[in-house]
Amino acid sequence: MFWPMLAIALGFLGLAVLGVLAVKVFLEVQRLGRQVARTTERITRAAEELEEAATDLARTRETLR
């Protein structure tokens, strides 16, 4: 009777460990998602600034002609 009880206990323990690891992975994926969102916003802002600078440069070049 000892071995079946031990097997059941170890099975539950294994499931608990997998549950904890799943929660850790979930939290890290959320953190990564927030970082990706912030980086995307920064890239978008930089692209807008670059486009504005290129437009200003084109206007400057036209006035110099």
Predicted model as a PDB file, atoms N, CA, C, CB and O in Angstrom, pLDDT in the B-factor column:
MODEL        1                                                                  
ATOM      1  N   MET A   1       0.807  -1.195   0.000  1.00 89.00           N  
ATOM      2  CA  MET A   1       0.000   0.000   0.000  1.00 89.00           C  
ATOM      3  C   MET A   1       0.855   1.265   0.000  1.00 89.00           C  
ATOM      4  CB  MET A   1      -0.921  -0.005   1.190  1.00 89.00           C  
ATOM      5  O   MET A   1       0.392   2.336  -0.394  1.00 89.00           O  
ATOM      6  N   PHE A   2       2.102   1.133   0.444  1.00 89.00           N  
ATOM      7  CA  PHE A   2       2.989   2.284   0.508  1.00 89.00           C  
ATOM      8  C   PHE A   2       3.336   2.816  -0.888  1.00 89.00           C  
ATOM      9  CB  PHE A   2       4.261   1.917   1.257  1.00 89.00           C  
ATOM     10  O   PHE A   2       3.304   4.026  -1.115  1.00 89.00           O  
ATOM     11  N   TRP A   3       3.667   1.919  -1.818  1.00 90.00           N  
ATOM     12  CA  TRP A   3       4.119   2.343  -3.148  1.00 90.00           C  
ATOM     13  C   TRP A   3       3.027   3.059  -3.949  1.00 90.00           C  
ATOM     14  CB  TRP A   3       4.608   1.140  -3.928  1.00 90.00           C  
ATOM     15  O   TRP A   3       3.318   4.072  -4.585  1.00 90.00           O  
ATOM     16  N   PRO A   4       1.795   2.575  -3.941  1.00 92.00           N  
ATOM     17  CA  PRO A   4       0.756   3.332  -4.659  1.00 92.00           C  
ATOM     18  C   PRO A   4       0.530   4.719  -4.063  1.00 92.00           C  
ATOM     19  CB  PRO A   4      -0.555   2.557  -4.650  1.00 92.00           C  
ATOM     20  O   PRO A   4       0.319   5.681  -4.802  1.00 92.00           O  
ATOM     21  N   MET A   5       0.572   4.832  -2.749  1.00 95.00           N  
ATOM     22  CA  MET A   5       0.395   6.145  -2.103  1.00 95.00           C  
ATOM     23  C   MET A   5       1.553   7.077  -2.451  1.00 95.00           C  
ATOM     24  CB  MET A   5       0.285   5.987  -0.568  1.00 95.00           C  
ATOM     25  O   MET A   5       1.354   8.268  -2.693  1.00 95.00           O  
ATOM     26  N   LEU A   6       2.758   6.522  -2.471  1.00 94.00           N  
ATOM     27  CA  LEU A   6       3.923   7.319  -2.833  1.00 94.00           C  
ATOM     28  C   LEU A   6       3.817   7.786  -4.283  1.00 94.00           C  
ATOM     29  CB  LEU A   6       5.219   6.512  -2.621  1.00 94.00           C  
ATOM     30  O   LEU A   6       4.136   8.936  -4.588  1.00 94.00           O  
ATOM     31  N   ALA A   7       3.375   6.914  -5.168  1.00 95.00           N  
ATOM     32  CA  ALA A   7       3.224   7.279  -6.574  1.00 95.00           C  
ATOM     33  C   ALA A   7       2.190   8.394  -6.732  1.00 95.00           C  
ATOM     34  CB  ALA A   7       2.816   6.050  -7.407  1.00 95.00           C  
ATOM     35  O   ALA A   7       2.397   9.327  -7.509  1.00 95.00           O  
ATOM     36  N   ILE A   8       1.092   8.303  -6.008  1.00 96.00           N  
ATOM     37  CA  ILE A   8       0.062   9.348  -6.078  1.00 96.00           C  
ATOM     38  C   ILE A   8       0.600  10.669  -5.530  1.00 96.00           C  
ATOM     39  CB  ILE A   8      -1.202   8.920  -5.293  1.00 96.00           C  
ATOM     40  O   ILE A   8       0.370  11.728  -6.114  1.00 96.00           O  
ATOM     41  N   ALA A   9       1.311  10.604  -4.418  1.00 96.00           N  
ATOM     42  CA  ALA A   9       1.877  11.818  -3.812  1.00 96.00           C  
ATOM     43  C   ALA A   9       2.879  12.468  -4.759  1.00 96.00           C  
ATOM     44  CB  ALA A   9       2.556  11.489  -2.461  1.00 96.00           C  
ATOM     45  O   ALA A   9       2.867  13.687  -4.936  1.00 96.00           O  
ATOM     46  N   LEU A  10       3.742  11.668  -5.366  1.00 97.00           N  
ATOM     47  CA  LEU A  10       4.722  12.217  -6.308  1.00 97.00           C  
ATOM     48  C   LEU A  10       4.043  12.778  -7.545  1.00 97.00           C  
ATOM     49  CB  LEU A  10       5.734  11.147  -6.711  1.00 97.00           C  
ATOM     50  O   LEU A  10       4.502  13.770  -8.112  1.00 97.00           O  
ATOM     51  N   GLY A  11       2.953  12.150  -7.968  1.00 96.00           N  
ATOM     52  CA  GLY A  11       2.194  12.677  -9.108  1.00 96.00           C  
ATOM     53  C   GLY A  11       1.622  14.053  -8.805  1.00 96.00           C  
ATOM     54  O   GLY A  11       1.721  14.970  -9.620  1.00 96.00           O  
ATOM     55  N   PHE A  12       1.028  14.190  -7.633  1.00 97.00           N  
ATOM     56  CA  PHE A  12       0.499  15.499  -7.236  1.00 97.00           C  
ATOM     57  C   PHE A  12       1.615  16.528  -7.090  1.00 97.00           C  
ATOM     58  CB  PHE A  12      -0.278  15.382  -5.922  1.00 97.00           C  
ATOM     59  O   PHE A  12       1.453  17.686  -7.477  1.00 97.00           O  
ATOM     60  N   LEU A  13       2.724  16.114  -6.541  1.00 97.00           N  
ATOM     61  CA  LEU A  13       3.864  17.012  -6.397  1.00 97.00           C  
ATOM     62  C   LEU A  13       4.363  17.464  -7.765  1.00 97.00           C  
ATOM     63  CB  LEU A  13       4.995  16.328  -5.613  1.00 97.00           C  
ATOM     64  O   LEU A  13       4.679  18.638  -7.957  1.00 97.00           O  
ATOM     65  N   GLY A  14       4.434  16.547  -8.702  1.00 97.00           N  
ATOM     66  CA  GLY A  14       4.854  16.896 -10.060  1.00 97.00           C  
ATOM     67  C   GLY A  14       3.901  17.883 -10.710  1.00 97.00           C  
ATOM     68  O   GLY A  14       4.335  18.817 -11.386  1.00 97.00           O  
ATOM     69  N   LEU A  15       2.613  17.682 -10.510  1.00 98.00           N  
ATOM     70  CA  LEU A  15       1.631  18.617 -11.058  1.00 98.00           C  
ATOM     71  C   LEU A  15       1.758  19.992 -10.411  1.00 98.00           C  
ATOM     72  CB  LEU A  15       0.212  18.076 -10.863  1.00 98.00           C  
ATOM     73  O   LEU A  15       1.608  21.012 -11.083  1.00 98.00           O  
ATOM     74  N   ALA A  16       2.034  20.024  -9.107  1.00 98.00           N  
ATOM     75  CA  ALA A  16       2.209  21.306  -8.422  1.00 98.00           C  
ATOM     76  C   ALA A  16       3.436  22.044  -8.964  1.00 98.00           C  
ATOM     77  CB  ALA A  16       2.345  21.090  -6.899  1.00 98.00           C  
ATOM     78  O   ALA A  16       3.387  23.256  -9.174  1.00 98.00           O  
ATOM     79  N   VAL A  17       4.519  21.329  -9.187  1.00 98.00           N  
ATOM     80  CA  VAL A  17       5.727  21.953  -9.741  1.00 98.00           C  
ATOM     81  C   VAL A  17       5.442  22.484 -11.151  1.00 98.00           C  
ATOM     82  CB  VAL A  17       6.909  20.934  -9.771  1.00 98.00           C  
ATOM     83  O   VAL A  17       5.854  23.594 -11.489  1.00 98.00           O  
ATOM     84  N   LEU A  18       4.753  21.713 -11.958  1.00 98.00           N  
ATOM     85  CA  LEU A  18       4.412  22.180 -13.300  1.00 98.00           C  
ATOM     86  C   LEU A  18       3.503  23.405 -13.247  1.00 98.00           C  
ATOM     87  CB  LEU A  18       3.738  21.061 -14.095  1.00 98.00           C  
ATOM     88  O   LEU A  18       3.628  24.308 -14.074  1.00 98.00           O  
ATOM     89  N   GLY A  19       2.594  23.437 -12.281  1.00 98.00           N  
ATOM     90  CA  GLY A  19       1.723  24.599 -12.119  1.00 98.00           C  
ATOM     91  C   GLY A  19       2.508  25.849 -11.768  1.00 98.00           C  
ATOM     92  O   GLY A  19       2.259  26.918 -12.325  1.00 98.00           O  
ATOM     93  N   VAL A  20       3.454  25.725 -10.849  1.00 98.00           N  
ATOM     94  CA  VAL A  20       4.285  26.869 -10.468  1.00 98.00           C  
ATOM     95  C   VAL A  20       5.100  27.350 -11.661  1.00 98.00           C  
ATOM     96  CB  VAL A  20       5.219  26.499  -9.296  1.00 98.00           C  
ATOM     97  O   VAL A  20       5.201  28.553 -11.900  1.00 98.00           O  
ATOM     98  N   LEU A  21       5.671  26.434 -12.396  1.00 98.00           N  
ATOM     99  CA  LEU A  21       6.455  26.818 -13.573  1.00 98.00           C  
ATOM    100  C   LEU A  21       5.576  27.480 -14.638  1.00 98.00           C  
ATOM    101  CB  LEU A  21       7.159  25.589 -14.164  1.00 98.00           C  
ATOM    102  O   LEU A  21       6.010  28.417 -15.307  1.00 98.00           O  
ATOM    103  N   ALA A  22       4.355  26.997 -14.794  1.00 98.00           N  
ATOM    104  CA  ALA A  22       3.439  27.602 -15.769  1.00 98.00           C  
ATOM    105  C   ALA A  22       3.114  29.038 -15.374  1.00 98.00           C  
ATOM    106  CB  ALA A  22       2.139  26.775 -15.884  1.00 98.00           C  
ATOM    107  O   ALA A  22       3.047  29.911 -16.239  1.00 98.00           O  
ATOM    108  N   VAL A  23       2.913  29.297 -14.088  1.00 98.00           N  
ATOM    109  CA  VAL A  23       2.638  30.659 -13.625  1.00 98.00           C  
ATOM    110  C   VAL A  23       3.851  31.554 -13.883  1.00 98.00           C  
ATOM    111  CB  VAL A  23       2.273  30.663 -12.118  1.00 98.00           C  
ATOM    112  O   VAL A  23       3.692  32.695 -14.316  1.00 98.00           O  
ATOM    113  N   LYS A  24       5.050  31.054 -13.624  1.00 98.00           N  
ATOM    114  CA  LYS A  24       6.261  31.844 -13.877  1.00 98.00           C  
ATOM    115  C   LYS A  24       6.390  32.182 -15.355  1.00 98.00           C  
ATOM    116  CB  LYS A  24       7.510  31.086 -13.401  1.00 98.00           C  
ATOM    117  O   LYS A  24       6.708  33.317 -15.707  1.00 98.00           O  
ATOM    118  N   VAL A  25       6.147  31.216 -16.209  1.00 98.00           N  
ATOM    119  CA  VAL A  25       6.225  31.456 -17.656  1.00 98.00           C  
ATOM    120  C   VAL A  25       5.185  32.482 -18.069  1.00 98.00           C  
ATOM    121  CB  VAL A  25       6.025  30.142 -18.446  1.00 98.00           C  
ATOM    122  O   VAL A  25       5.478  33.375 -18.865  1.00 98.00           O  
ATOM    123  N   PHE A  26       3.980  32.368 -17.543  1.00 98.00           N  
ATOM    124  CA  PHE A  26       2.912  33.307 -17.869  1.00 98.00           C  
ATOM    125  C   PHE A  26       3.305  34.732 -17.486  1.00 98.00           C  
ATOM    126  CB  PHE A  26       1.613  32.907 -17.161  1.00 98.00           C  
ATOM    127  O   PHE A  26       3.107  35.660 -18.270  1.00 98.00           O  
ATOM    128  N   LEU A  27       3.860  34.914 -16.287  1.00 98.00           N  
ATOM    129  CA  LEU A  27       4.263  36.247 -15.844  1.00 98.00           C  
ATOM    130  C   LEU A  27       5.392  36.811 -16.709  1.00 98.00           C  
ATOM    131  CB  LEU A  27       4.701  36.203 -14.380  1.00 98.00           C  
ATOM    132  O   LEU A  27       5.391  37.999 -17.032  1.00 98.00           O  
ATOM    133  N   GLU A  28       6.344  35.973 -17.082  1.00 98.00           N  
ATOM    134  CA  GLU A  28       7.443  36.440 -17.933  1.00 98.00           C  
ATOM    135  C   GLU A  28       6.951  36.807 -19.335  1.00 98.00           C  
ATOM    136  CB  GLU A  28       8.533  35.365 -18.028  1.00 98.00           C  
ATOM    137  O   GLU A  28       7.446  37.758 -19.940  1.00 98.00           O  
ATOM    138  N   VAL A  29       5.989  36.064 -19.843  1.00 98.00           N  
ATOM    139  CA  VAL A  29       5.429  36.378 -21.160  1.00 98.00           C  
ATOM    140  C   VAL A  29       4.694  37.712 -21.106  1.00 98.00           C  
ATOM    141  CB  VAL A  29       4.475  35.253 -21.637  1.00 98.00           C  
ATOM    142  O   VAL A  29       4.773  38.498 -22.050  1.00 98.00           O  
ATOM    143  N   GLN A  30       3.983  37.977 -20.018  1.00 98.00           N  
ATOM    144  CA  GLN A  30       3.314  39.271 -19.873  1.00 98.00           C  
ATOM    145  C   GLN A  30       4.341  40.396 -19.826  1.00 98.00           C  
ATOM    146  CB  GLN A  30       2.439  39.293 -18.603  1.00 98.00           C  
ATOM    147  O   GLN A  30       4.157  41.435 -20.460  1.00 98.00           O  
ATOM    148  N   ARG A  31       5.409  40.194 -19.085  1.00 98.00           N  
ATOM    149  CA  ARG A  31       6.461  41.218 -18.989  1.00 98.00           C  
ATOM    150  C   ARG A  31       7.089  41.466 -20.361  1.00 98.00           C  
ATOM    151  CB  ARG A  31       7.552  40.791 -17.970  1.00 98.00           C  
ATOM    152  O   ARG A  31       7.321  42.611 -20.747  1.00 98.00           O  
ATOM    153  N   LEU A  32       7.358  40.398 -21.083  1.00 98.00           N  
ATOM    154  CA  LEU A  32       7.922  40.530 -22.420  1.00 98.00           C  
ATOM    155  C   LEU A  32       6.955  41.267 -23.350  1.00 98.00           C  
ATOM    156  CB  LEU A  32       8.264  39.146 -22.993  1.00 98.00           C  
ATOM    157  O   LEU A  32       7.381  42.088 -24.162  1.00 98.00           O  
ATOM    158  N   GLY A  33       5.679  40.982 -23.238  1.00 98.00           N  
ATOM    159  CA  GLY A  33       4.678  41.669 -24.050  1.00 98.00           C  
ATOM    160  C   GLY A  33       4.660  43.164 -23.778  1.00 98.00           C  
ATOM    161  O   GLY A  33       4.534  43.963 -24.706  1.00 98.00           O  
ATOM    162  N   ARG A  34       4.787  43.551 -22.502  1.00 98.00           N  
ATOM    163  CA  ARG A  34       4.834  44.982 -22.166  1.00 98.00           C  
ATOM    164  C   ARG A  34       6.087  45.635 -22.739  1.00 98.00           C  
ATOM    165  CB  ARG A  34       4.788  45.180 -20.639  1.00 98.00           C  
ATOM    166  O   ARG A  34       6.035  46.762 -23.233  1.00 98.00           O  
ATOM    167  N   GLN A  35       7.205  44.930 -22.673  1.00 98.00           N  
ATOM    168  CA  GLN A  35       8.446  45.476 -23.237  1.00 98.00           C  
ATOM    169  C   GLN A  35       8.331  45.645 -24.749  1.00 98.00           C  
ATOM    170  CB  GLN A  35       9.639  44.563 -22.899  1.00 98.00           C  
ATOM    171  O   GLN A  35       8.784  46.649 -25.298  1.00 98.00           O  
ATOM    172  N   VAL A  36       7.737  44.681 -25.413  1.00 98.00           N  
ATOM    173  CA  VAL A  36       7.561  44.768 -26.866  1.00 98.00           C  
ATOM    174  C   VAL A  36       6.662  45.959 -27.208  1.00 98.00           C  
ATOM    175  CB  VAL A  36       6.957  43.449 -27.430  1.00 98.00           C  
ATOM    176  O   VAL A  36       6.931  46.683 -28.166  1.00 98.00           O  
ATOM    177  N   ALA A  37       5.604  46.162 -26.434  1.00 98.00           N  
ATOM    178  CA  ALA A  37       4.707  47.289 -26.678  1.00 98.00           C  
ATOM    179  C   ALA A  37       5.437  48.618 -26.500  1.00 98.00           C  
ATOM    180  CB  ALA A  37       3.497  47.221 -25.738  1.00 98.00           C  
ATOM    181  O   ALA A  37       5.287  49.525 -27.319  1.00 98.00           O  
ATOM    182  N   ARG A  38       6.234  48.737 -25.424  1.00 98.00           N  
ATOM    183  CA  ARG A  38       6.997  49.975 -25.207  1.00 98.00           C  
ATOM    184  C   ARG A  38       7.993  50.210 -26.335  1.00 98.00           C  
ATOM    185  CB  ARG A  38       7.736  49.923 -23.861  1.00 98.00           C  
ATOM    186  O   ARG A  38       8.136  51.334 -26.816  1.00 98.00           O  
ATOM    187  N   THR A  39       8.676  49.158 -26.756  1.00 98.00           N  
ATOM    188  CA  THR A  39       9.661  49.296 -27.821  1.00 98.00           C  
ATOM    189  C   THR A  39       8.991  49.670 -29.132  1.00 98.00           C  
ATOM    190  CB  THR A  39      10.456  48.003 -27.987  1.00 98.00           C  
ATOM    191  O   THR A  39       9.527  50.476 -29.893  1.00 98.00           O  
ATOM    192  N   THR A  40       7.836  49.101 -29.403  1.00 98.00           N  
ATOM    193  CA  THR A  40       7.095  49.442 -30.616  1.00 98.00           C  
ATOM    194  C   THR A  40       6.714  50.916 -30.611  1.00 98.00           C  
ATOM    195  CB  THR A  40       5.837  48.567 -30.746  1.00 98.00           C  
ATOM    196  O   THR A  40       6.820  51.590 -31.636  1.00 98.00           O  
ATOM    197  N   GLU A  41       6.270  51.422 -29.461  1.00 98.00           N  
ATOM    198  CA  GLU A  41       5.928  52.844 -29.356  1.00 98.00           C  
ATOM    199  C   GLU A  41       7.154  53.720 -29.603  1.00 98.00           C  
ATOM    200  CB  GLU A  41       5.330  53.152 -27.972  1.00 98.00           C  
ATOM    201  O   GLU A  41       7.069  54.735 -30.294  1.00 98.00           O  
ATOM    202  N   ARG A  42       8.287  53.326 -29.040  1.00 98.00           N  
ATOM    203  CA  ARG A  42       9.511  54.113 -29.245  1.00 98.00           C  
ATOM    204  C   ARG A  42       9.934  54.107 -30.707  1.00 98.00           C  
ATOM    205  CB  ARG A  42      10.648  53.572 -28.373  1.00 98.00           C  
ATOM    206  O   ARG A  42      10.348  55.139 -31.235  1.00 98.00           O  
ATOM    207  N   ILE A  43       9.835  52.968 -31.360  1.00 98.00           N  
ATOM    208  CA  ILE A  43      10.198  52.882 -32.780  1.00 98.00           C  
ATOM    209  C   ILE A  43       9.255  53.734 -33.613  1.00 98.00           C  
ATOM    210  CB  ILE A  43      10.166  51.416 -33.268  1.00 98.00           C  
ATOM    211  O   ILE A  43       9.688  54.406 -34.549  1.00 98.00           O  
ATOM    212  N   THR A  44       7.971  53.711 -33.280  1.00 98.00           N  
ATOM    213  CA  THR A  44       6.999  54.526 -34.017  1.00 98.00           C  
ATOM    214  C   THR A  44       7.309  56.006 -33.853  1.00 98.00           C  
ATOM    215  CB  THR A  44       5.566  54.229 -33.540  1.00 98.00           C  
ATOM    216  O   THR A  44       7.283  56.764 -34.822  1.00 98.00           O  
ATOM    217  N   ARG A  45       7.606  56.417 -32.609  1.00 98.00           N  
ATOM    218  CA  ARG A  45       7.964  57.824 -32.384  1.00 98.00           C  
ATOM    219  C   ARG A  45       9.226  58.205 -33.158  1.00 98.00           C  
ATOM    220  CB  ARG A  45       8.168  58.090 -30.883  1.00 98.00           C  
ATOM    221  O   ARG A  45       9.288  59.281 -33.753  1.00 98.00           O  
ATOM    222  N   ALA A  46      10.225  57.331 -33.152  1.00 98.00           N  
ATOM    223  CA  ALA A  46      11.465  57.619 -33.869  1.00 98.00           C  
ATOM    224  C   ALA A  46      11.218  57.711 -35.365  1.00 98.00           C  
ATOM    225  CB  ALA A  46      12.516  56.550 -33.575  1.00 98.00           C  
ATOM    226  O   ALA A  46      11.806  58.560 -36.034  1.00 98.00           O  
ATOM    227  N   ALA A  47      10.362  56.858 -35.901  1.00 97.00           N  
ATOM    228  CA  ALA A  47      10.050  56.912 -37.329  1.00 97.00           C  
ATOM    229  C   ALA A  47       9.328  58.203 -37.674  1.00 97.00           C  
ATOM    230  CB  ALA A  47       9.198  55.706 -37.741  1.00 97.00           C  
ATOM    231  O   ALA A  47       9.588  58.811 -38.713  1.00 97.00           O  
ATOM    232  N   GLU A  48       8.414  58.622 -36.794  1.00 97.00           N  
ATOM    233  CA  GLU A  48       7.713  59.890 -37.036  1.00 97.00           C  
ATOM    234  C   GLU A  48       8.681  61.060 -36.998  1.00 97.00           C  
ATOM    235  CB  GLU A  48       6.598  60.100 -36.001  1.00 97.00           C  
ATOM    236  O   GLU A  48       8.596  61.959 -37.835  1.00 97.00           O  
ATOM    237  N   GLU A  49       9.600  61.061 -36.039  1.00 96.00           N  
ATOM    238  CA  GLU A  49      10.592  62.132 -35.955  1.00 96.00           C  
ATOM    239  C   GLU A  49      11.497  62.138 -37.182  1.00 96.00           C  
ATOM    240  CB  GLU A  49      11.432  61.985 -34.682  1.00 96.00           C  
ATOM    241  O   GLU A  49      11.845  63.200 -37.697  1.00 96.00           O  
ATOM    242  N   LEU A  50      11.874  60.959 -37.645  1.00 96.00           N  
ATOM    243  CA  LEU A  50      12.714  60.865 -38.838  1.00 96.00           C  
ATOM    244  C   LEU A  50      11.976  61.393 -40.064  1.00 96.00           C  
ATOM    245  CB  LEU A  50      13.154  59.413 -39.071  1.00 96.00           C  
ATOM    246  O   LEU A  50      12.554  62.098 -40.891  1.00 96.00           O  
ATOM    247  N   GLU A  51      10.709  61.050 -40.171  1.00 95.00           N  
ATOM    248  CA  GLU A  51       9.913  61.534 -41.304  1.00 95.00           C  
ATOM    249  C   GLU A  51       9.782  63.054 -41.254  1.00 95.00           C  
ATOM    250  CB  GLU A  51       8.514  60.878 -41.308  1.00 95.00           C  
ATOM    251  O   GLU A  51       9.874  63.724 -42.283  1.00 95.00           O  
ATOM    252  N   GLU A  52       9.569  63.590 -40.062  1.00 94.00           N  
ATOM    253  CA  GLU A  52       9.465  65.044 -39.924  1.00 94.00           C  
ATOM    254  C   GLU A  52      10.779  65.730 -40.282  1.00 94.00           C  
ATOM    255  CB  GLU A  52       9.054  65.415 -38.498  1.00 94.00           C  
ATOM    256  O   GLU A  52      10.786  66.766 -40.946  1.00 94.00           O  
ATOM    257  N   ALA A  53      11.889  65.145 -39.837  1.00 94.00           N  
ATOM    258  CA  ALA A  53      13.201  65.714 -40.147  1.00 94.00           C  
ATOM    259  C   ALA A  53      13.474  65.656 -41.646  1.00 94.00           C  
ATOM    260  CB  ALA A  53      14.307  64.972 -39.378  1.00 94.00           C  
ATOM    261  O   ALA A  53      14.031  66.597 -42.211  1.00 94.00           O  
ATOM    262  N   ALA A  54      13.088  64.566 -42.289  1.00 92.00           N  
ATOM    263  CA  ALA A  54      13.299  64.457 -43.735  1.00 92.00           C  
ATOM    264  C   ALA A  54      12.450  65.476 -44.475  1.00 92.00           C  
ATOM    265  CB  ALA A  54      12.972  63.039 -44.227  1.00 92.00           C  
ATOM    266  O   ALA A  54      12.897  66.050 -45.468  1.00 92.00           O  
ATOM    267  N   THR A  55      11.239  65.705 -44.007  1.00 90.00           N  
ATOM    268  CA  THR A  55      10.370  66.705 -44.636  1.00 90.00           C  
ATOM    269  C   THR A  55      10.972  68.095 -44.479  1.00 90.00           C  
ATOM    270  CB  THR A  55       8.949  66.663 -44.025  1.00 90.00           C  
ATOM    271  O   THR A  55      11.005  68.874 -45.432  1.00 90.00           O  
ATOM    272  N   ASP A  56      11.445  68.405 -43.280  1.00 87.00           N  
ATOM    273  CA  ASP A  56      12.083  69.706 -43.052  1.00 87.00           C  
ATOM    274  C   ASP A  56      13.322  69.869 -43.926  1.00 87.00           C  
ATOM    275  CB  ASP A  56      12.460  69.868 -41.572  1.00 87.00           C  
ATOM    276  O   ASP A  56      13.562  70.942 -44.480  1.00 87.00           O  
ATOM    277  N   LEU A  57      14.101  68.809 -44.045  1.00 87.00           N  
ATOM    278  CA  LEU A  57      15.302  68.867 -44.880  1.00 87.00           C  
ATOM    279  C   LEU A  57      14.934  69.095 -46.338  1.00 87.00           C  
ATOM    280  CB  LEU A  57      16.122  67.577 -44.739  1.00 87.00           C  
ATOM    281  O   LEU A  57      15.602  69.865 -47.029  1.00 87.00           O  
ATOM    282  N   ALA A  58      13.889  68.443 -46.813  1.00 85.00           N  
ATOM    283  CA  ALA A  58      13.456  68.636 -48.199  1.00 85.00           C  
ATOM    284  C   ALA A  58      12.990  70.066 -48.416  1.00 85.00           C  
ATOM    285  CB  ALA A  58      12.331  67.652 -48.560  1.00 85.00           C  
ATOM    286  O   ALA A  58      13.275  70.658 -49.457  1.00 85.00           O  
ATOM    287  N   ARG A  59      12.279  70.627 -47.449  1.00 85.00           N  
ATOM    288  CA  ARG A  59      11.836  72.027 -47.572  1.00 85.00           C  
ATOM    289  C   ARG A  59      13.043  72.961 -47.611  1.00 85.00           C  
ATOM    290  CB  ARG A  59      10.895  72.413 -46.395  1.00 85.00           C  
ATOM    291  O   ARG A  59      13.080  73.902 -48.403  1.00 85.00           O  
ATOM    292  N   THR A  60      14.031  72.699 -46.752  1.00 83.00           N  
ATOM    293  CA  THR A  60      15.232  73.525 -46.714  1.00 83.00           C  
ATOM    294  C   THR A  60      15.961  73.467 -48.048  1.00 83.00           C  
ATOM    295  CB  THR A  60      16.161  73.075 -45.580  1.00 83.00           C  
ATOM    296  O   THR A  60      16.450  74.484 -48.540  1.00 83.00           O  
ATOM    297  N   ARG A  61      16.031  72.291 -48.626  1.00 72.00           N  
ATOM    298  CA  ARG A  61      16.724  72.131 -49.896  1.00 72.00           C  
ATOM    299  C   ARG A  61      15.983  72.891 -51.000  1.00 72.00           C  
ATOM    300  CB  ARG A  61      16.853  70.634 -50.260  1.00 72.00           C  
ATOM    301  O   ARG A  61      16.615  73.492 -51.868  1.00 72.00           O  
ATOM    302  N   GLU A  62      14.676  72.869 -50.972  1.00 69.00           N  
ATOM    303  CA  GLU A  62      13.899  73.581 -51.981  1.00 69.00           C  
ATOM    304  C   GLU A  62      14.082  75.084 -51.855  1.00 69.00           C  
ATOM    305  CB  GLU A  62      12.424  73.223 -51.865  1.00 69.00           C  
ATOM    306  O   GLU A  62      14.102  75.785 -52.866  1.00 69.00           O  
ATOM    307  N   THR A  63      14.217  75.594 -50.632  1.00 74.00           N  
ATOM    308  CA  THR A  63      14.382  77.050 -50.470  1.00 74.00           C  
ATOM    309  C   THR A  63      15.782  77.487 -50.850  1.00 74.00           C  
ATOM    310  CB  THR A  63      14.084  77.470 -49.026  1.00 74.00           C  
ATOM    311  O   THR A  63      15.985  78.660 -51.164  1.00 74.00           O  
ATOM    312  N   LEU A  64      16.755  76.590 -50.836  1.00 69.00           N  
ATOM    313  CA  LEU A  64      18.128  76.941 -51.192  1.00 69.00           C  
ATOM    314  C   LEU A  64      18.323  77.019 -52.698  1.00 69.00           C  
ATOM    315  CB  LEU A  64      19.093  75.933 -50.602  1.00 69.00           C  
ATOM    316  O   LEU A  64      19.301  77.606 -53.161  1.00 69.00           O  
ATOM    317  N   ARG A  65      17.436  76.454 -53.451  1.00 64.00           N  
ATOM    318  CA  ARG A  65      17.615  76.447 -54.917  1.00 64.00           C  
ATOM    319  C   ARG A  65      17.374  77.772 -55.520  1.00 64.00           C  
ATOM    320  CB  ARG A  65      16.713  75.458 -55.561  1.00 64.00           C  
ATOM    321  O   ARG A  65      17.485  77.926 -56.737  1.00 64.00           O  
TER     322      ARG A  65                                                      
ENDMDL                                                                          
END                                                                             
